[in-house]
Amino acid sequence: MEAPYLYKAKALYKVIWYTLGASILMSMVVRLLDLRGYYVADLLIGLPALLAFAISPLGLVYILKSYLKKENYKKQKLLYLFGMIFFNLIVVAMVLVIISDISKIFA
């Protein structure tokens, strides 16, 4: 039996992990090479993290579609559902932090 939505959610889950890992690795390299203050270094750190934050809601949509279509592999669906919820909670927390920082600037 095919599970197309589960496979899409699984692929997005892996992409999110790889992009966050790349962002952490780039952060360590920037500190090691003392490149702080350069815009390219900020871009190397922020772009993978931004990509992960942008695609995490899409992964949650695919895993929920997998549940609605009652695809097989119940344990895998549950694992990826918890992972996607975790990533989306991180995204919501980051958005709240950004909003609070912006509000402090204008207050």
Backbone atoms as SQL, in Angstrom:
CREATE TABLE atoms (id INTEGER PRIMARY KEY, chain TEXT, resi INTEGER, resn TEXT, atom TEXT, x REAL, y REAL, z REAL);
INSERT INTO atoms VALUES
  (1, 'A', 1, 'MET', 'N', 0.842, -1.179, 0.000),
  (2, 'A', 1, 'MET', 'CA', 0.000, 0.000, 0.000),
  (3, 'A', 1, 'MET', 'C', 0.892, 1.250, 0.000),
  (4, 'A', 2, 'GLU', 'N', 0.539, 2.185, -0.802),
  (5, 'A', 2, 'GLU', 'CA', 1.316, 3.405, -0.910),
  (6, 'A', 2, 'GLU', 'C', 0.918, 4.400, 0.184),
  (7, 'A', 3, 'ALA', 'N', 1.880, 5.228, 0.532),
  (8, 'A', 3, 'ALA', 'CA', 1.653, 6.277, 1.522),
  (9, 'A', 3, 'ALA', 'C', 2.347, 7.546, 1.038),
  (10, 'A', 4, 'PRO', 'N', 1.779, 8.216, 0.015),
  (11, 'A', 4, 'PRO', 'CA', 2.498, 9.353, -0.578),
  (12, 'A', 4, 'PRO', 'C', 2.669, 10.537, 0.375),
  (13, 'A', 5, 'TYR', 'N', 1.673, 10.800, 1.181),
  (14, 'A', 5, 'TYR', 'CA', 1.786, 11.947, 2.085),
  (15, 'A', 5, 'TYR', 'C', 2.797, 11.678, 3.191),
  (16, 'A', 6, 'LEU', 'N', 2.859, 10.435, 3.649),
  (17, 'A', 6, 'LEU', 'CA', 3.849, 10.079, 4.656),
  (18, 'A', 6, 'LEU', 'C', 5.256, 10.208, 4.090),
  (19, 'A', 7, 'TYR', 'N', 5.449, 9.792, 2.861),
  (20, 'A', 7, 'TYR', 'CA', 6.774, 9.904, 2.245),
  (21, 'A', 7, 'TYR', 'C', 7.183, 11.360, 2.047),
  (22, 'A', 8, 'LYS', 'N', 6.235, 12.208, 1.692),
  (23, 'A', 8, 'LYS', 'CA', 6.539, 13.644, 1.549),
  (24, 'A', 8, 'LYS', 'C', 6.886, 14.258, 2.901),
  (25, 'A', 9, 'ALA', 'N', 6.116, 13.898, 3.934),
  (26, 'A', 9, 'ALA', 'CA', 6.392, 14.407, 5.273),
  (27, 'A', 9, 'ALA', 'C', 7.751, 13.907, 5.766),
  (28, 'A', 10, 'LYS', 'N', 8.063, 12.662, 5.445),
  (29, 'A', 10, 'LYS', 'CA', 9.348, 12.088, 5.833),
  (30, 'A', 10, 'LYS', 'C', 10.501, 12.819, 5.155),
  (31, 'A', 11, 'ALA', 'N', 10.350, 13.131, 3.880),
  (32, 'A', 11, 'ALA', 'CA', 11.392, 13.858, 3.155),
  (33, 'A', 11, 'ALA', 'C', 11.568, 15.267, 3.716),
  (34, 'A', 12, 'LEU', 'N', 10.469, 15.947, 4.015),
  (35, 'A', 12, 'LEU', 'CA', 10.563, 17.287, 4.590),
  (36, 'A', 12, 'LEU', 'C', 11.174, 17.251, 5.990),
  (37, 'A', 13, 'TYR', 'N', 10.889, 16.201, 6.744),
  (38, 'A', 13, 'TYR', 'CA', 11.465, 16.035, 8.074),
  (39, 'A', 13, 'TYR', 'C', 12.985, 15.928, 7.984),
  (40, 'A', 14, 'LYS', 'N', 13.452, 15.153, 7.024),
  (41, 'A', 14, 'LYS', 'CA', 14.898, 15.020, 6.831),
  (42, 'A', 14, 'LYS', 'C', 15.518, 16.336, 6.374),
  (43, 'A', 15, 'VAL', 'N', 14.845, 17.046, 5.481),
  (44, 'A', 15, 'VAL', 'CA', 15.358, 18.331, 5.013),
  (45, 'A', 15, 'VAL', 'C', 15.459, 19.321, 6.175),
  (46, 'A', 16, 'ILE', 'N', 14.461, 19.323, 7.050),
  (47, 'A', 16, 'ILE', 'CA', 14.481, 20.220, 8.206),
  (48, 'A', 16, 'ILE', 'C', 15.666, 19.897, 9.103),
  (49, 'A', 17, 'TRP', 'N', 15.901, 18.620, 9.380),
  (50, 'A', 17, 'TRP', 'CA', 17.034, 18.242, 10.218),
  (51, 'A', 17, 'TRP', 'C', 18.354, 18.628, 9.574),
  (52, 'A', 18, 'TYR', 'N', 18.484, 18.383, 8.261),
  (53, 'A', 18, 'TYR', 'CA', 19.742, 18.716, 7.585),
  (54, 'A', 18, 'TYR', 'C', 19.987, 20.218, 7.553),
  (55, 'A', 19, 'THR', 'N', 18.947, 21.010, 7.323),
  (56, 'A', 19, 'THR', 'CA', 19.143, 22.460, 7.272),
  (57, 'A', 19, 'THR', 'C', 19.470, 23.024, 8.652),
  (58, 'A', 20, 'LEU', 'N', 18.818, 22.512, 9.689),
  (59, 'A', 20, 'LEU', 'CA', 19.157, 22.975, 11.034),
  (60, 'A', 20, 'LEU', 'C', 20.566, 22.542, 11.424),
  (61, 'A', 21, 'GLY', 'N', 20.950, 21.341, 11.024),
  (62, 'A', 21, 'GLY', 'CA', 22.316, 20.887, 11.272),
  (63, 'A', 21, 'GLY', 'C', 23.335, 21.741, 10.539),
  (64, 'A', 22, 'ALA', 'N', 23.019, 22.099, 9.289),
  (65, 'A', 22, 'ALA', 'CA', 23.921, 22.961, 8.518),
  (66, 'A', 22, 'ALA', 'C', 24.024, 24.337, 9.164),
  (67, 'A', 23, 'SER', 'N', 22.930, 24.843, 9.679),
  (68, 'A', 23, 'SER', 'CA', 22.944, 26.141, 10.336),
  (69, 'A', 23, 'SER', 'C', 23.807, 26.106, 11.597),
  (70, 'A', 24, 'ILE', 'N', 23.686, 25.056, 12.373),
  (71, 'A', 24, 'ILE', 'CA', 24.507, 24.922, 13.580),
  (72, 'A', 24, 'ILE', 'C', 25.974, 24.771, 13.213),
  (73, 'A', 25, 'LEU', 'N', 26.255, 23.970, 12.187),
  (74, 'A', 25, 'LEU', 'CA', 27.635, 23.784, 11.741),
  (75, 'A', 25, 'LEU', 'C', 28.233, 25.098, 11.233),
  (76, 'A', 26, 'MET', 'N', 27.463, 25.846, 10.466),
  (77, 'A', 26, 'MET', 'CA', 27.948, 27.139, 9.970),
  (78, 'A', 26, 'MET', 'C', 28.183, 28.119, 11.120),
  (79, 'A', 27, 'SER', 'N', 27.356, 28.057, 12.134),
  (80, 'A', 27, 'SER', 'CA', 27.538, 28.923, 13.297),
  (81, 'A', 27, 'SER', 'C', 28.859, 28.619, 13.990),
  (82, 'A', 28, 'MET', 'N', 29.185, 27.343, 14.097),
  (83, 'A', 28, 'MET', 'CA', 30.452, 26.963, 14.726),
  (84, 'A', 28, 'MET', 'C', 31.635, 27.374, 13.862),
  (85, 'A', 29, 'VAL', 'N', 31.513, 27.244, 12.550),
  (86, 'A', 29, 'VAL', 'CA', 32.597, 27.627, 11.646),
  (87, 'A', 29, 'VAL', 'C', 32.818, 29.138, 11.687),
  (88, 'A', 30, 'VAL', 'N', 31.725, 29.904, 11.725),
  (89, 'A', 30, 'VAL', 'CA', 31.840, 31.362, 11.781),
  (90, 'A', 30, 'VAL', 'C', 32.553, 31.790, 13.060),
  (91, 'A', 31, 'ARG', 'N', 32.230, 31.155, 14.174),
  (92, 'A', 31, 'ARG', 'CA', 32.912, 31.501, 15.425),
  (93, 'A', 31, 'ARG', 'C', 34.373, 31.079, 15.394),
  (94, 'A', 32, 'LEU', 'N', 34.637, 29.925, 14.785),
  (95, 'A', 32, 'LEU', 'CA', 36.009, 29.429, 14.719),
  (96, 'A', 32, 'LEU', 'C', 36.887, 30.329, 13.855),
  (97, 'A', 33, 'LEU', 'N', 36.353, 30.784, 12.731),
  (98, 'A', 33, 'LEU', 'CA', 37.118, 31.627, 11.814),
  (99, 'A', 33, 'LEU', 'C', 37.013, 33.117, 12.147),
  (100, 'A', 34, 'ASP', 'N', 36.268, 33.441, 13.197),
  (101, 'A', 34, 'ASP', 'CA', 36.078, 34.824, 13.641),
  (102, 'A', 34, 'ASP', 'C', 35.569, 35.709, 12.505),
  (103, 'A', 35, 'LEU', 'N', 34.483, 35.265, 11.899),
  (104, 'A', 35, 'LEU', 'CA', 33.862, 36.010, 10.800),
  (105, 'A', 35, 'LEU', 'C', 32.666, 36.824, 11.264),
  (106, 'A', 36, 'ARG', 'N', 32.537, 37.024, 12.552),
  (107, 'A', 36, 'ARG', 'CA', 31.388, 37.781, 13.052),
  (108, 'A', 36, 'ARG', 'C', 31.429, 39.205, 12.520),
  (109, 'A', 37, 'GLY', 'N', 30.253, 39.696, 12.168),
  (110, 'A', 37, 'GLY', 'CA', 30.163, 41.052, 11.649),
  (111, 'A', 37, 'GLY', 'C', 30.058, 41.100, 10.136),
  (112, 'A', 38, 'TYR', 'N', 30.321, 39.993, 9.462),
  (113, 'A', 38, 'TYR', 'CA', 30.202, 39.954, 8.009),
  (114, 'A', 38, 'TYR', 'C', 28.794, 39.491, 7.632),
  (115, 'A', 39, 'TYR', 'N', 28.209, 40.142, 6.656),
  (116, 'A', 39, 'TYR', 'CA', 26.850, 39.798, 6.244),
  (117, 'A', 39, 'TYR', 'C', 26.774, 38.435, 5.588),
  (118, 'A', 40, 'VAL', 'N', 27.819, 38.022, 4.912),
  (119, 'A', 40, 'VAL', 'CA', 27.832, 36.701, 4.276),
  (120, 'A', 40, 'VAL', 'C', 27.787, 35.608, 5.336),
  (121, 'A', 41, 'ALA', 'N', 28.487, 35.810, 6.430),
  (122, 'A', 41, 'ALA', 'CA', 28.467, 34.836, 7.522),
  (123, 'A', 41, 'ALA', 'C', 27.072, 34.747, 8.135),
  (124, 'A', 42, 'ASP', 'N', 26.429, 35.889, 8.302),
  (125, 'A', 42, 'ASP', 'CA', 25.062, 35.881, 8.822),
  (126, 'A', 42, 'ASP', 'C', 24.111, 35.168, 7.866),
  (127, 'A', 43, 'LEU', 'N', 24.339, 35.345, 6.590),
  (128, 'A', 43, 'LEU', 'CA', 23.518, 34.684, 5.582),
  (129, 'A', 43, 'LEU', 'C', 23.727, 33.178, 5.600),
  (130, 'A', 44, 'LEU', 'N', 24.962, 32.730, 5.780),
  (131, 'A', 44, 'LEU', 'CA', 25.255, 31.299, 5.842),
  (132, 'A', 44, 'LEU', 'C', 24.608, 30.637, 7.043),
  (133, 'A', 45, 'ILE', 'N', 24.452, 31.364, 8.113),
  (134, 'A', 45, 'ILE', 'CA', 23.808, 30.806, 9.305),
  (135, 'A', 45, 'ILE', 'C', 22.292, 30.898, 9.195),
  (136, 'A', 46, 'GLY', 'N', 21.798, 32.052, 8.755),
  (137, 'A', 46, 'GLY', 'CA', 20.361, 32.304, 8.779),
  (138, 'A', 46, 'GLY', 'C', 19.572, 31.655, 7.675),
  (139, 'A', 47, 'LEU', 'N', 20.158, 31.504, 6.505),
  (140, 'A', 47, 'LEU', 'CA', 19.408, 30.956, 5.370),
  (141, 'A', 47, 'LEU', 'C', 18.952, 29.510, 5.580),
  (142, 'A', 48, 'PRO', 'N', 19.820, 28.599, 6.040),
  (143, 'A', 48, 'PRO', 'CA', 19.318, 27.242, 6.297),
  (144, 'A', 48, 'PRO', 'C', 18.260, 27.196, 7.396),
  (145, 'A', 49, 'ALA', 'N', 18.441, 28.000, 8.444),
  (146, 'A', 49, 'ALA', 'CA', 17.447, 28.025, 9.520),
  (147, 'A', 49, 'ALA', 'C', 16.121, 28.591, 9.024),
  (148, 'A', 50, 'LEU', 'N', 16.188, 29.625, 8.197),
  (149, 'A', 50, 'LEU', 'CA', 14.973, 30.204, 7.631),
  (150, 'A', 50, 'LEU', 'C', 14.252, 29.205, 6.738),
  (151, 'A', 51, 'LEU', 'N', 15.012, 28.450, 5.963),
  (152, 'A', 51, 'LEU', 'CA', 14.419, 27.418, 5.111),
  (153, 'A', 51, 'LEU', 'C', 13.721, 26.354, 5.954),
  (154, 'A', 52, 'ALA', 'N', 14.357, 25.937, 7.037),
  (155, 'A', 52, 'ALA', 'CA', 13.745, 24.938, 7.919),
  (156, 'A', 52, 'ALA', 'C', 12.465, 25.473, 8.548),
  (157, 'A', 53, 'PHE', 'N', 12.493, 26.737, 8.971),
  (158, 'A', 53, 'PHE', 'CA', 11.303, 27.328, 9.574),
  (159, 'A', 53, 'PHE', 'C', 10.190, 27.517, 8.556),
  (160, 'A', 54, 'ALA', 'N', 10.547, 27.744, 7.312),
  (161, 'A', 54, 'ALA', 'CA', 9.534, 27.955, 6.276),
  (162, 'A', 54, 'ALA', 'C', 8.856, 26.657, 5.861),
  (163, 'A', 55, 'ILE', 'N', 9.588, 25.541, 5.865),
  (164, 'A', 55, 'ILE', 'CA', 8.980, 24.297, 5.381),
  (165, 'A', 55, 'ILE', 'C', 8.389, 23.431, 6.487),
  (166, 'A', 56, 'SER', 'N', 8.611, 23.772, 7.747),
  (167, 'A', 56, 'SER', 'CA', 8.058, 22.936, 8.811),
  (168, 'A', 56, 'SER', 'C', 6.522, 22.933, 8.842),
  (169, 'A', 57, 'PRO', 'N', 5.822, 24.050, 8.576),
  (170, 'A', 57, 'PRO', 'CA', 4.358, 23.947, 8.507),
  (171, 'A', 57, 'PRO', 'C', 3.878, 23.068, 7.346),
  (172, 'A', 58, 'LEU', 'N', 4.612, 23.070, 6.258),
  (173, 'A', 58, 'LEU', 'CA', 4.252, 22.215, 5.126),
  (174, 'A', 58, 'LEU', 'C', 4.384, 20.740, 5.499),
  (175, 'A', 59, 'GLY', 'N', 5.410, 20.406, 6.256),
  (176, 'A', 59, 'GLY', 'CA', 5.564, 19.030, 6.723),
  (177, 'A', 59, 'GLY', 'C', 4.431, 18.616, 7.639),
  (178, 'A', 60, 'LEU', 'N', 3.978, 19.525, 8.480),
  (179, 'A', 60, 'LEU', 'CA', 2.849, 19.223, 9.355),
  (180, 'A', 60, 'LEU', 'C', 1.574, 19.000, 8.548),
  (181, 'A', 61, 'VAL', 'N', 1.396, 19.768, 7.497),
  (182, 'A', 61, 'VAL', 'CA', 0.227, 19.583, 6.630),
  (183, 'A', 61, 'VAL', 'C', 0.251, 18.201, 5.991),
  (184, 'A', 62, 'TYR', 'N', 1.411, 17.784, 5.498),
  (185, 'A', 62, 'TYR', 'CA', 1.502, 16.472, 4.850),
  (186, 'A', 62, 'TYR', 'C', 1.276, 15.328, 5.831),
  (187, 'A', 63, 'ILE', 'N', 1.785, 15.453, 7.042),
  (188, 'A', 63, 'ILE', 'CA', 1.577, 14.362, 7.995),
  (189, 'A', 63, 'ILE', 'C', 0.117, 14.313, 8.446),
  (190, 'A', 64, 'LEU', 'N', -0.535, 15.471, 8.534),
  (191, 'A', 64, 'LEU', 'CA', -1.965, 15.468, 8.877),
  (192, 'A', 64, 'LEU', 'C', -2.805, 14.903, 7.739),
  (193, 'A', 65, 'LYS', 'N', -2.417, 15.184, 6.489),
  (194, 'A', 65, 'LYS', 'CA', -3.110, 14.572, 5.351),
  (195, 'A', 65, 'LYS', 'C', -2.935, 13.064, 5.372),
  (196, 'A', 66, 'SER', 'N', -1.777, 12.604, 5.787),
  (197, 'A', 66, 'SER', 'CA', -1.531, 11.171, 5.893),
  (198, 'A', 66, 'SER', 'C', -2.468, 10.538, 6.918),
  (199, 'A', 67, 'TYR', 'N', -2.692, 11.245, 8.026),
  (200, 'A', 67, 'TYR', 'CA', -3.640, 10.746, 9.018),
  (201, 'A', 67, 'TYR', 'C', -5.066, 10.761, 8.480),
  (202, 'A', 68, 'LEU', 'N', -5.446, 11.806, 7.761),
  (203, 'A', 68, 'LEU', 'CA', -6.808, 11.891, 7.242),
  (204, 'A', 68, 'LEU', 'C', -7.085, 10.844, 6.172),
  (205, 'A', 69, 'LYS', 'N', -6.069, 10.508, 5.380),
  (206, 'A', 69, 'LYS', 'CA', -6.232, 9.475, 4.340),
  (207, 'A', 69, 'LYS', 'C', -6.081, 8.066, 4.898),
  (208, 'A', 70, 'LYS', 'N', -5.767, 7.955, 6.190),
  (209, 'A', 70, 'LYS', 'CA', -5.604, 6.673, 6.886),
  (210, 'A', 70, 'LYS', 'C', -4.587, 5.776, 6.189),
  (211, 'A', 71, 'GLU', 'N', -3.439, 6.375, 5.915),
  (212, 'A', 71, 'GLU', 'CA', -2.356, 5.605, 5.306),
  (213, 'A', 71, 'GLU', 'C', -1.761, 4.641, 6.337),
  (214, 'A', 72, 'ASN', 'N', -1.046, 3.655, 5.844),
  (215, 'A', 72, 'ASN', 'CA', -0.418, 2.657, 6.720),
  (216, 'A', 72, 'ASN', 'C', 0.736, 3.264, 7.498),
  (217, 'A', 73, 'TYR', 'N', 1.446, 2.399, 8.233),
  (218, 'A', 73, 'TYR', 'CA', 2.628, 2.779, 9.017),
  (219, 'A', 73, 'TYR', 'C', 2.248, 3.731, 10.158),
  (220, 'A', 74, 'LYS', 'N', 1.417, 3.229, 11.070),
  (221, 'A', 74, 'LYS', 'CA', 0.910, 4.069, 12.158),
  (222, 'A', 74, 'LYS', 'C', 2.012, 4.573, 13.086),
  (223, 'A', 75, 'LYS', 'N', 2.988, 3.728, 13.394),
  (224, 'A', 75, 'LYS', 'CA', 4.056, 4.160, 14.307),
  (225, 'A', 75, 'LYS', 'C', 4.917, 5.243, 13.669),
  (226, 'A', 76, 'GLN', 'N', 5.213, 5.098, 12.374),
  (227, 'A', 76, 'GLN', 'CA', 5.999, 6.131, 11.690),
  (228, 'A', 76, 'GLN', 'C', 5.232, 7.441, 11.612),
  (229, 'A', 77, 'LYS', 'N', 3.948, 7.358, 11.351),
  (230, 'A', 77, 'LYS', 'CA', 3.149, 8.583, 11.293),
  (231, 'A', 77, 'LYS', 'C', 3.162, 9.305, 12.635),
  (232, 'A', 78, 'LEU', 'N', 3.050, 8.551, 13.714),
  (233, 'A', 78, 'LEU', 'CA', 3.047, 9.157, 15.038),
  (234, 'A', 78, 'LEU', 'C', 4.403, 9.803, 15.338),
  (235, 'A', 79, 'LEU', 'N', 5.483, 9.134, 14.982),
  (236, 'A', 79, 'LEU', 'CA', 6.819, 9.680, 15.200),
  (237, 'A', 79, 'LEU', 'C', 7.009, 10.981, 14.427),
  (238, 'A', 80, 'TYR', 'N', 6.642, 10.989, 13.160),
  (239, 'A', 80, 'TYR', 'CA', 6.802, 12.195, 12.357),
  (240, 'A', 80, 'TYR', 'C', 5.835, 13.297, 12.772),
  (241, 'A', 81, 'LEU', 'N', 4.656, 12.917, 13.255),
  (242, 'A', 81, 'LEU', 'CA', 3.717, 13.924, 13.758),
  (243, 'A', 81, 'LEU', 'C', 4.304, 14.654, 14.960),
  (244, 'A', 82, 'PHE', 'N', 4.872, 13.904, 15.903),
  (245, 'A', 82, 'PHE', 'CA', 5.484, 14.542, 17.067),
  (246, 'A', 82, 'PHE', 'C', 6.675, 15.392, 16.664),
  (247, 'A', 83, 'GLY', 'N', 7.461, 14.919, 15.710),
  (248, 'A', 83, 'GLY', 'CA', 8.600, 15.699, 15.235),
  (249, 'A', 83, 'GLY', 'C', 8.170, 16.996, 14.584),
  (250, 'A', 84, 'MET', 'N', 7.151, 16.924, 13.744),
  (251, 'A', 84, 'MET', 'CA', 6.668, 18.131, 13.063),
  (252, 'A', 84, 'MET', 'C', 6.026, 19.102, 14.047),
  (253, 'A', 85, 'ILE', 'N', 5.323, 18.574, 15.039),
  (254, 'A', 85, 'ILE', 'CA', 4.751, 19.460, 16.062),
  (255, 'A', 85, 'ILE', 'C', 5.873, 20.145, 16.834),
  (256, 'A', 86, 'PHE', 'N', 6.933, 19.412, 17.138),
  (257, 'A', 86, 'PHE', 'CA', 8.084, 19.989, 17.830),
  (258, 'A', 86, 'PHE', 'C', 8.703, 21.120, 17.003),
  (259, 'A', 87, 'PHE', 'N', 8.928, 20.878, 15.712),
  (260, 'A', 87, 'PHE', 'CA', 9.501, 21.909, 14.854),
  (261, 'A', 87, 'PHE', 'C', 8.585, 23.120, 14.752),
  (262, 'A', 88, 'ASN', 'N', 7.294, 22.900, 14.663),
  (263, 'A', 88, 'ASN', 'CA', 6.365, 24.018, 14.547),
  (264, 'A', 88, 'ASN', 'C', 6.268, 24.805, 15.855),
  (265, 'A', 89, 'LEU', 'N', 6.423, 24.146, 16.988),
  (266, 'A', 89, 'LEU', 'CA', 6.469, 24.872, 18.252),
  (267, 'A', 89, 'LEU', 'C', 7.714, 25.756, 18.329),
  (268, 'A', 90, 'ILE', 'N', 8.819, 25.254, 17.796),
  (269, 'A', 90, 'ILE', 'CA', 10.034, 26.074, 17.736),
  (270, 'A', 90, 'ILE', 'C', 9.801, 27.291, 16.845),
  (271, 'A', 91, 'VAL', 'N', 9.122, 27.091, 15.724),
  (272, 'A', 91, 'VAL', 'CA', 8.837, 28.203, 14.817),
  (273, 'A', 91, 'VAL', 'C', 7.963, 29.245, 15.509),
  (274, 'A', 92, 'VAL', 'N', 6.938, 28.805, 16.219),
  (275, 'A', 92, 'VAL', 'CA', 6.058, 29.736, 16.926),
  (276, 'A', 92, 'VAL', 'C', 6.840, 30.489, 18.000),
  (277, 'A', 93, 'ALA', 'N', 7.712, 29.789, 18.718),
  (278, 'A', 93, 'ALA', 'CA', 8.523, 30.455, 19.743),
  (279, 'A', 93, 'ALA', 'C', 9.442, 31.494, 19.117),
  (280, 'A', 94, 'MET', 'N', 10.036, 31.169, 17.986),
  (281, 'A', 94, 'MET', 'CA', 10.929, 32.128, 17.322),
  (282, 'A', 94, 'MET', 'C', 10.158, 33.351, 16.829),
  (283, 'A', 95, 'VAL', 'N', 8.966, 33.135, 16.316),
  (284, 'A', 95, 'VAL', 'CA', 8.151, 34.264, 15.867),
  (285, 'A', 95, 'VAL', 'C', 7.791, 35.156, 17.050),
  (286, 'A', 96, 'LEU', 'N', 7.451, 34.558, 18.185),
  (287, 'A', 96, 'LEU', 'CA', 7.134, 35.356, 19.370),
  (288, 'A', 96, 'LEU', 'C', 8.352, 36.141, 19.859),
  (289, 'A', 97, 'VAL', 'N', 9.522, 35.532, 19.786),
  (290, 'A', 97, 'VAL', 'CA', 10.747, 36.244, 20.176),
  (291, 'A', 97, 'VAL', 'C', 11.006, 37.414, 19.237),
  (292, 'A', 98, 'ILE', 'N', 10.828, 37.196, 17.957),
  (293, 'A', 98, 'ILE', 'CA', 11.035, 38.274, 16.979),
  (294, 'A', 98, 'ILE', 'C', 10.045, 39.405, 17.208),
  (295, 'A', 99, 'ILE', 'N', 8.791, 39.061, 17.467),
  (296, 'A', 99, 'ILE', 'CA', 7.776, 40.091, 17.715),
  (297, 'A', 99, 'ILE', 'C', 8.113, 40.876, 18.980),
  (298, 'A', 100, 'SER', 'N', 8.550, 40.186, 20.029),
  (299, 'A', 100, 'SER', 'CA', 8.892, 40.909, 21.262),
  (300, 'A', 100, 'SER', 'C', 10.115, 41.803, 21.068),
  (301, 'A', 101, 'ASP', 'N', 11.082, 41.343, 20.272),
  (302, 'A', 101, 'ASP', 'CA', 12.242, 42.199, 19.986),
  (303, 'A', 101, 'ASP', 'C', 11.855, 43.423, 19.175),
  (304, 'A', 102, 'ILE', 'N', 11.004, 43.254, 18.206),
  (305, 'A', 102, 'ILE', 'CA', 10.561, 44.386, 17.388),
  (306, 'A', 102, 'ILE', 'C', 9.743, 45.353, 18.227),
  (307, 'A', 103, 'SER', 'N', 8.911, 44.821, 19.119),
  (308, 'A', 103, 'SER', 'CA', 8.109, 45.723, 19.950),
  (309, 'A', 103, 'SER', 'C', 8.981, 46.512, 20.919),
  (310, 'A', 104, 'LYS', 'N', 10.103, 45.959, 21.359),
  (311, 'A', 104, 'LYS', 'CA', 11.023, 46.698, 22.229),
  (312, 'A', 104, 'LYS', 'C', 11.712, 47.821, 21.477),
  (313, 'A', 105, 'ILE', 'N', 11.927, 47.625, 20.204),
  (314, 'A', 105, 'ILE', 'CA', 12.568, 48.683, 19.394),
  (315, 'A', 105, 'ILE', 'C', 11.654, 49.900, 19.288),
  (316, 'A', 106, 'PHE', 'N', 10.353, 49.660, 19.059),
  (317, 'A', 106, 'PHE', 'CA', 9.419, 50.761, 18.839),
  (318, 'A', 106, 'PHE', 'C', 8.795, 51.275, 20.135),
  (319, 'A', 107, 'ALA', 'N', 9.075, 50.637, 21.269),
  (320, 'A', 107, 'ALA', 'CA', 8.471, 51.091, 22.532),
  (321, 'A', 107, 'ALA', 'C', 9.265, 52.195, 23.179);
